[in-house]
Amino acid sequence: MSGIASAQYAVIGGTGVYDASLLENPKEHNIDTKYGQATMTIGTYKNKRIAFMPRHGKGHSVPPHQVNYKANMMALYQIGVKHIFSTAAVGSMRLALPHGVLVIVDQFLDFTKSRPNTFFEDGQGVAHVDMTDPYCKHLRHHLAATARAISLPVSYGGTYVCTEGPRFETPAEIRMFAQLGGDVVGMTSVPEVVLAKELGMCYATVAMVTNFCAGMTGSALTHQEVLDVMAQNVHHLRNLFFEAFASIKDECDCQCSTAAGVM
């Protein structure tokens, strides 16, 4: 691991979540892994080394079903990352979660279809990873406490339904997901959260509601609407993450590092 390309903390999501001027000596790095190359910006904030990774590549050029999740997560692992804050734009299946709300999710339902979703294949061993607490409880609690400290309203807990994309869901699918217990729907959390758990990294997602799901309002949704709501509210995510980084402790009372048994 390079002494320069190293970090203990990471944010995965859109580049708008962070302001490079808040980091000391931000530098872009291309990290090679056995699964491909991943790009990230690494800098220092209050003596903490932080990596920012644009999940969809520069300019949001890679659709969710073609993101190289294994390369992204392995690259973070290789540079020493232990704690990950992830962002996600989601649709809401609950009227109590209107657009602009931040949801600290704690469970997921996986409806992806064709994504490589594990490191344990092709001779890499066999492991049945514990997913009782898929999103690290330590990071979730810390994010919630930080939100309270800065008077930022968040919804604590919720089930993220991950679909394959890149199309949006049908009203019938949304009704089914809601009946199964889903609260929000997006296209990126799986396999990202699973791969983080396999690598023993603490991982939490803050989902930003950008719209009500298909069939709930009677109007069609466009991708531009999603981007517009994200742009209007991204400063809340940025403030939450940087305040959380400022006060986070390295010690964790979770089982993330041992969920896979060996790695």
Summary of the structure (lengths in Angstrom):
residues: 263
radius of gyration: 17.4
end to end distance: 16.7
largest distance: 53.6
contacts: 864
relative contact order: 0.21
helix: 31%
strand: 27%
